[in-house]
């Protein structure tokens, strides 16, 4: 039982192998795994769920390929963004903090409200710069 719990804890916030393989085939440019993440929901509603607001702490992976940005985390945290998604907001980084925000209906037709993600990583400035360059590069 303790071994299973230890393995589960070690895998929290990592990419599933199938998704990792898919991203590697696309040309994985950036990978930050098991990053502490705070997600703030503002008037958030998804089909079949009650509206909620508030925050939750999770662990997540942030991955970037030439085609898409993927956030995959614990607690059903998931976001896939293609390069032409102009609705993704990228705030100026604070020391060790990277902030992304979006209106939920822009990412998922069955959801509404606002989602704000704050990643705590010493690589925040580097990741922010890479995301800015990725957004500025025309899709092929």
N, C-alpha and C positions, 0 to 999 in steps of 0.2 A: 504494500500500500504506500509506504513512504517513497519507494522508488518511482512509482507512478506519479505521485504528487510532485516529486523533484523534477521529473521529465516535463510534466505539464508546466511548471513554473519556468523552466529553462526555455520552453518553446513559446511562451507568451510574447506576443508582439513581433513574431517572426512571420515571414511569408510561407504559405503552404508550398510544398515542393512543386506542384503543378503550375502554380502562378509564377514561381521563381523561374522555372524552365521557360515559360512563355515570355517573360520579360527578358531573360538572357538571349533568347532567339531574336528579340526585337533590337538588341544592342543596349543592354543595361549600362547607363552612364553614371548613375548615382544610386547608392543603396545605404540607407541608415536604418538599422533594425533595433528593435526593443527600445525605442525612444519614448521617454515619458511624455505623455500628451494630456492636456486638459481640453475637453470639448465643452463649449457653452452652447446651449440650445435656447433660442429666443422664440417664443410662440411657435414651437415646432410641432408639426402634426404629420403623421404618416397614416396611410390607409389602415384602418382597423386598430389604431392606437388612440389613446386620449392625448389631447394637447399637453405639452409639457415645456417647461422652461427650467433652467438650472444648469449645473455643470456636473461632469463626471470625469474622473481621472482614469486613464487607460495607459496601455503601452501600444506602440504602433511601429510599423515600417513605412518609410517614405522611400519610394523608388521612382526613378526617372529614366525613360527611354526616349529616343528621338520622336516617338509617336505619342506618348502619354505619361502622365503623372499618376501614380497609384499610392493611395494611403490605405493600408490594411492593418486593422488593429483588433484588440480585444473589445468585448462589449458591442459587437456588431458594427464597429466603426469601419466604414468602407467608402472610398471615393475614388473614382476614375475620371480623369480629366484629359481630354485631347488638347492639342496645342491651340486649336481654334476656339477654345472655351474662354471667351472674353469676360465671362461673369465671375471668374475666380479672382478674388482680391488678395493681394500679397502686400502685407504691411511692412514698413521698414523694420529691419530686425533690431531687437534690443539685445544686450549682451546675453548670449546663450539662449535666446528665445526667437523662434520663427513663428510668425502668425499668418494663417490662411483663413479666409472667410468667404462665405457664399450664401446665396439665397437657395434654400433647399429645392424649390420648384425648378430652378435652372438645371440642377443635376438629376433630379428624379421627378417625373411628371405627377406622381402620386403623393408628393410631399409638399409641405409649405413651412414657412418660418425661416429663421436664420441660423446658420451653424458657424461657429468660430472655433478654430483649432489652434492651440498654442503648443508647439513642440519645444521641449527643453533639451538643448543639445549644444555642446561647445562648437559644433560645426554650423551654427545658425547663419553666420555671415556668409560662409562659403556656399551653403545650400541656397540662400537667398540670391546670391549672385548667379548661381547656375540656373535657378528658376527664371530670373529676369532674362538671361541670355536665351533660354529655351523658348520663352514667350515671344521674344523678339525675332527668333529664327522662323522664316516662313516654312509651313508644312510642305513636305514633298509628296 
